[in-house]
């Protein structure tokens, strides 16, 4: 949500700029993987801020050729050694073959300390390994720097742009509420992106000239580029946050470009030719006239008769107005005529279209179709002020109608796309033959509905943007034009409202029917999918990559990434047994589950469990050191057959030793949702179930969404969050773990 910043301005004026970049062990300088020591900075204005639920995510979760990864290639980590023995980690980004841009408080730094050494680390995207990263030496003396604008242009040696490219800098100021991305190296970690809830405030720029934004950042994000997503250009240089107000701040690139000769050369701006000395208001009206169509040109000509281009514009305006009038007449002719309430019944117009031979006979007792009443307005009876008020309300009504129409069309398109994807996914699933037959009639109906929707929508030659531009043109004429012109524009406005209401009322029922058919298709899939045989898992192996981010009291502690191999073992009917092995570790943990997700036993000793040694479920169940689980209070089961909306609950009592009392009691809940499409790089689209899975104890709450592949009989992706509360040094503490799992190699 974009928040107003009236209060922020007064707080910001008095807040001290007292903070430093994240520190690391000086002995680690020159390494790619660092262990940050702390996030420096006191109260008030600091050089980073994360607010609410931290949403900065590893960029490695995106594909190699995805837009976030491509935008992030010129972005790297800046490691600094200061003369006073301090260290600092910031972010910088490549602007040309010889220069990078970062904050002044990173280099030369705050407090008067000199810089002993600095390096730029590009390509560091995987926190578990340094492979792919490259280090470049950086000059310790800025080429350009500014304390008020908190920027420094640094000389970098070795041309990192040859491999990693460079960013595009925006010369325009940030726009109010525009969507943003920030890419950087929080806490010196591998590259992260702040995307969720990341946007400029409204207004975007504070009175002090800073971009106010809601993107989550942490120490180490200083010097990060702020991308606007509309054109992928860097619109600002991130530099600070206020932990009292929950806002972050960046320096607009337009302000930096105004001072920086180096950056100006990197973004050559063509000189603007001098315009003739004419009325600035008329120039603005002429420039905007094409967006407003006929009304725009007429308003310009009425106001700016003396403009040197008035004669030429007049000839062009005549042609534009003729075309718009013809188009409006054609559209109004297609609108069914509505009778005013109480009007006498007239003769029915002749039917132009011949009746279909296969049409069913009319039912004389059937209720007449209900059409929304067309607004009856006596525009001539309204005063000029009343006419303006009515016009503003009507313009809002037209915008709402167009919005409803757009959503109706989107519903039909989404239904078509989803059913086509389901059909494709089922084609690749050998267990889905009955489901294909069940869903086929719904798919055919949705395709028919979509064709009707596109036919109705295709009859409209104008996009919403052009329609609203014409509406704004009508409003301008009603507000500023002559009396006759205002009355004519008001009539045009009323005609537009009637036209697009009719269009919406034709589309809305079709969209509703498309959604109903999509839901029926989902129900058919859920009811007819053949369930997998869990025994078929035995002998299979696949690898999942697990990435976990750790927080304490909402502050980032650490993050980790590891690859885990799952080796499935022979197990009794209705059970699944597997070894959970970290890559590179020959000893594994063993687990036995029954009925989908219910644990029976877990071997934490890893005493005899090695892949390929013939281990079975019995080995885990008979291991005296293994934890045994008692399942009670079961409702809603069993897991198979899977059904959409099925809810299961149970309680697990875990014993980790010989004590008869349970060590932990977990209250479990599971809901099955059918169905989703999951795309894999080596398996195409897969039809999967969404499993909402939660468990809790007295001090732990966890929620996961698992994507379960019925063709495999196991989870292929998972996203979850655990929140644990406890006591540390006599004080209550709260820790959060966020985990993302996905299969990176699997059998087909």
C-alpha positions, 0 to 999 in steps of 0.5 A: 500500500502506498502511504502519504508522507506528510508526517514523514517530511517533518520527521525527516527534516530533524533526523540525523544522518548517522549510520555506516555500511554493514561491517565484515571481518577485515581478514575476509577482504578479497573473498566473495562470500562474507560473514557480516558482523552487524548492521550499524546505525542508530535511531532516526534516519539510517542508511537502510530500512526493512518494514513489516514482513521482510520481502527482499528475496534471493534473485537466484529464485528467478530463472537465468534469463528472467527479467530480474536476473538480466536487470541485476547483472550490472549490479554488484557488491562493493567491499571497502577497507577504511584507514581506521580499520573499519570495513563496509559492504555496500552495493554499486552498479555499472554505468559504463566501461570504466565507472560504477555508481554508489553512495558517498557514505560508502566511499569516501565514507562518513566520519573522515576515515580514508579508504585503504582498498575497495573491490567490486564483486559482480555476478554474486547470485548464489550465496552457497558458492562463489562460482560465476562471481568476478572481482574488480579493483576499484579506485579509492578516490572518487571521480565525482562525489557529493555529500548532499546527493550522497553519490560517488562515481568510482573508477573501476579497472578491468571493464566489468561491462564487457561481461555484465553490461551496464544499467540505463539511467532515467533522466525523468523524475520518479512518478507518483505511486509508480512500481519499482524494483530494488536489486542489491546485496543486503547484509553483503549476501548474494544478490537480492531483489525487493519487489513485493510492495515496492513502489514510490509514495504519492507524492513520489518526491519529498519537498527535500527532493528525495524519492520516498519509497516502500521497498524493503532494504537492509544494511548493504543495500546502500548504493542499490539502483532503484528500477522503475518497471515500466522501462527498466531504467534506474530512476533513483539511487537508494541511500537511506531509511527512517525506522520511525516512519517506515519509509525508505529514501533514494536520490532521484537520478535526474538530480544526480545527472544534473551535477555529474559530467561522467553520468551525463556522458553515459546518458547523452541527452539530445539538445532540445531545439528552441521553440518559437515564442508563443503562448505556453498554454496554447502549446500545451493544448496543441500537444495534448489535442491528439489524446482528446480527439475532436474535443481537444482540437476544438478547444485549442482552436477556440482558445488559440485563434492567433496561434501560427498553426491554427489554420493548419490545425483547423483543417486537420480538426475537421477531418478528425471530428468527421471520423469521430462523428461517423464512428459514434453514429455507427456505434449508437446504431448498434445500441438497442433502443430503450423506452423511457418509463411510462412511454407509450408502446410503439410498433416493434421495428422490423427484424432485419436478421432472419430467424434461425431454422434451429431456433427453439420456439418462443415461450410466451410465459417466459419472463422478459429479459432484464436490461438496465435502464438507460439514464434519462437526463434532460441536459438542456434543463441543467445550468452550466454548473449543474452540467459540469457536476453531471459531466464529472460524475458521468466520466467516473461512471464511464471509467467504472464501466470500462473497468468492469468490461476489462475484468469481464474480458480478462475472466474469459481469457483466463478461463481459456488459458487455464483450461488449455494449460490443464489440457496440455498438462493432462496430456503429459500425465499418464494417470489423467486419461479419465480427467481428460474426457471429463473436462473436454466438454467444459473446455469446448464451451469455454472456447465458444464463450471466449470467441463470443467475448472477443467478437464483442470486444473486437467490434470496439476500435478504440482502446480504453486509453483513447476512450478516456482521452475523449471523455477528458476532452468532453470534460474540458469543452464542458468546463471551458468551451462555449455554451453550444460546444458544452451542450454538444459535448455533454450529449456525446458524453451521455451517448458514450455512457449508454454505448459502453454500458450496453457493451458491458452488459453483453460481456458480463454474463459471458464472463460469469459463464466462463468462470462457472465452466472453469470451476466445473472443469476443475471439479471434473479434474478433481473427481476423475484423476486416478490416484498414484500408487505410493509403492511406485516411489521405491527406488526413485531419487530426485534432488531438491534445493532448499533455501532458508532465510533466518530472522530474529525479531524481524532482523535478518540473521542469516540465509543458507542454501543446500541441495538435498537428495531424496532416496525412496525405499521399499515400504509397506502398503500405504507408507512412504519411506525415504532417506534425506541426504545433504549433498556430499554427506554419505550419512542420511536421515531416514523417515517413514510416513503413512497416509500422505503426510503423517509421520510414523518414525524418524531416524536422527542417528543416521547410524546405518542409513547410507544410499545404495546399502539396501535400507528399508522402512523396517530399518528405520522403524526398528532403529532403537535410536529413531524417534517414534510418532503416535498419531491421534485425533485424526479427522477427514482422512485418509489422504487418498483418494484426493478430493478438492477441498478435503481437510484433514487434521491430526495430532502427532506425539513425538518421542525422541528418547525412551521416556514414556512422556512425549517430547513434543505434540504437534497439531496438524492440519492439511487441505487439498486443492485441485489443481494447479499448473507447475512448469519444470525445465525438463518436464514441461507443464505438470498438473499438480495439487496444492496442499495447504499444510500447517502445524503448531506447538505451544511455541511454534507456528508453521504454514507451508504450501506444497505442490504435490505431483500425482504422477510422481506421488510426491511434493515437487515444490514448497514454500513455507514459513515458521515462527518460533517464540522463546526466551533468551537471557530472560527476555521473550524472543521471536524467530522466523524461518522462510524456506523455499524448496523446488526440485532441480532434478527428478525422474520423468 
